[in-house]
Amino acid sequence: MNQEEEKFCLDCLSTNLENKTIEDFVSAPYGPAVPCRVNVSICRDCGQKNEATGANDDLRRAALEKSAALSIPKMVDLLSLHYSMAGIERALRLSPKSLSQWKEKKTTSSNGMSLLRIYATCPWLVEVAANNFDKAKVLEIVGRHLNDIISDSKKSTSTATVKQPGTYFPPEKMFYAFSR
């Protein structure tokens, strides 16, 4: 953009803009909201915030990386509610003490971060891995956890009857449950 070109509001096309630095918040999955100060133009006529394309990308990226680093201990803690760290490392074939090192250093590779996010979201996948991804076991494990998810959603949205403890979808009905 040429220095002499007039900036304008993207909503009302007014040129009555005020440049401000505001505090915005960015968060990674499982991470806390991390503040970052960004530069915006606020339209004095309609109040719309306008941001030059890419102007604050580096600031947001740095805040996102900080949030991601802070998310690692939380994800490891979530996993250790269900399984021991040694058991998780064994099931996922990670080198010993990987989770401890990730948690302490608050850093891992992008592959490690993806792995943590997947397993923190679906901790029962550790059980699937521990059973060597055996299809029959996968159906049993998924069925058991699907019933828990359905039961929890019924508890929170209605007064529908709650499943009996210990019941699960039999493998032959599993695919029907997923196709609905």
N, C-alpha and C positions, 0 to 999 in steps of 0.2 A: 504494500500500500504506500502511495506517495505521501510524504510528510504534509503536503498542502491539502490533501483530501480531507473533507469534513467527515467526522464520525457521526453516526446517527443511531437512534433506537431501532432495534429490529422489530418492535411491536407497533409503535405509532409513527415511526420515521422522523421523530423530533430530533433536533440537534442540541437540545437543551440538556446536556449531560454533565454529570458530576463524577469525577474519578475518585474512587475510594478504595481503601484496603479493608477487607472484611475478613472475619474468621469463619472458615468453612471446616467441616469435619469429614474425614475419610476413614473408612474401616475395611479391613480385609475380612474374609469369612472367619468367624470365631475370634476375631481381634477386636480390641476396643476402638472406639471412635477417637481418632487422633486429630487435633486441630492443625490447620494450616492457614496461613494468611495469604489471601489471594487478591489480586487487583481486578476491580470491576468498574464499569461505567454504569451509573444509576441514572435513569431518565427522570428528570425533575417533573415531567408532565404526567407520565403514567406510572412511575415507580418501578418499572421493569429493570432487572439487573442484566447487563450485557457484558459479555466477556470476550475479549479478542481470542480467536481460534488459536489454541496452543500456548497462549501467554502464560498460563499457570501450570502447565503440564509437569514441569520439573518439580514444582512445589508439592503438587498432589502425589506424584510418584514417590517422593521422599517420605511423605506422610503415610502412604500406603505400605511402603517397605517397613516402616517402623511398626505399623499396626500388624503386619504379617509376622514380624519377629516376635511381637508380644503375644501373638496367637499360638505360637508353638507350645509353650508350657501349658496353656489351657487345653489344647487338643490332647497332649500327652496325658494330662490329668484326667480328662474325660475317658480316654481309653483305659487308664489304670483303675477306673471305677469298676470296670467289667472284668479285666484280666490283669495278671501280673505283667510287668514290663518284660521280664525274661520270657514269659509265655508268648507275648506278642511278637517279640523279636524272633523266637523260635518258629512260630507259625508263619511269619512273613519272610522267614529266611534272611533276616537282617543280621549284620554282625553284632556280637554282644556289646552292650552298652550304647548302642546307637541312639535309642530314645533318650537315655540319660544325657548324652552329649548334646543332642538337639535341644533338649529342655534347658540345660545349663547355659549353653552358648547362644541360645535363641536364634540359631541359624541352621539351615539345611539347604540342600540343592532344591531346584524347582521340582524335581521328581519326588524328593522326600516330602516336600510341602504338599504336593498333590496327594501322595499316599496318606499323609496325616489327615488331610481334609476328607478324603473318602472314608477312611476308617473311623474318624470322629463322627461323621454323619451317619454311618451305618456300622456301628461297632460289631454287629453280628457277623460281618464279613471276616473278622479275625477267626471266628469259630469255623467258618467255611474253609478258610486257608488252613487251619489246624487239622481239618479233616481231608486235606489234600485235594480239595475241590471235587470230591466224589459227588456225582450227580444226584444219587438217591439221598445222600446226607444234605446236599444243598437244598433240595426240595423240602426236606423235613425242617431244616433250620429256618428257611425263608417262611415256610408255612407257620411255624411257631411264632416268629416275629411279626408276621403279617397279622395274625390274630391279635397280638398285643397292640399293634398300631390301630387296628380297627376298634378294639375295645377302648383304647384311650380316646379315640376320636368320638366314640359314642358317649363316653362319660362327659366329655367337654361340650358336646353339642346338643344332647338330648337326654331323656330319661329312659332310653332303650335298655333292654336287658343286656347285662354284661356277660361275656362268655364264661363258661365254666373253667376254672383253673385246670391247666394241663391239656386242654383241647388244642388241636391244630388242624389246619387244612390237610387232608390226606394228599399224597403226591398226585393221584389221578385227578383231583379237583383243582390243583394248583394253577394250571394254565387257564382254566375257566375263571378263576378269581382274578388273574391278571388281565384277562381280555375284557372284563366288564367295564 
